[in-house]
Amino acid sequence: MPFPEDLPRPDAALIEGFCSHLAFERHLAESTVIAYRRDLGQLATFLARGRRSLGTATLNDLRRFLMSG
């Protein structure tokens, strides 16, 4: 599943690395990996709007994301 074009490359790389870990090392179902990729992509997009990234997100950022949905 491709990411939105506005998703920062470092975030996309983190998400892909994590999803690869889930698929190949944890042997999770494809549907589970797809759901993680979708949810993390939504989080990264939300963070990017606030000039944040997955690597710089704070607890408050995560709370705002969860409350936004």
N, C-alpha and C positions, 0 to 999 in steps of 0.2 A: 504494500500500500504506500503510495508516494506521499510525501509531506507537502504542506502548503509552501508555495514559493517564498513566502516571507519568513519562514522558519529559519533562524540562524543555523549556519552549518555546524558549529560546535554542538548545539543542542541536538540536531539531527544525528550527528555521529554518536553522541551519548545514548540516544534512544535506540539506534540500530545495534550498538554494542550490547546494550542490556537485553534487547530482544533476541539477539543471537545467543547470548548466555542462557536465556530462558528456554530457547528451542533446542540447542545442542548439548548443553550441560545439564539442564534441569529436566529436559525431555517433556516439556509442557505441551499440551495440545495446541494445534495451530490456531484454533479459535481463541484460545487464551492469550497467545502471543499477539494476535491481531488486536484483541481488546486492549492489551497493555499499550501497544503501539499507538492506537487511536487516542486513548486517554492521556498518554504522555505527550502526544502531539498537541492535543488541546491545551494541556498545561503549558507547554513551551510557547504556544501562540499567545496565550493569556499573559504570560510573563513578558514576552517580547513587546507587547503593547505598553507595558510599564517600564520598558528599557531594562528589564531583568533577564536572566537566563536560568537554566536549570542549575548551573554551577553557583549562581549568586542568590538564589531564592532563599527567603527567610521563612520562618514559621508563619509570620503574618501574611506573607505572599500566598502561602499554601492555604491558609484559612480563607483569605479573600477569594481564591479560586474555588474552593469547595462551596462557599456561600453564593457564588455567582451562577452556579449550575442548577 
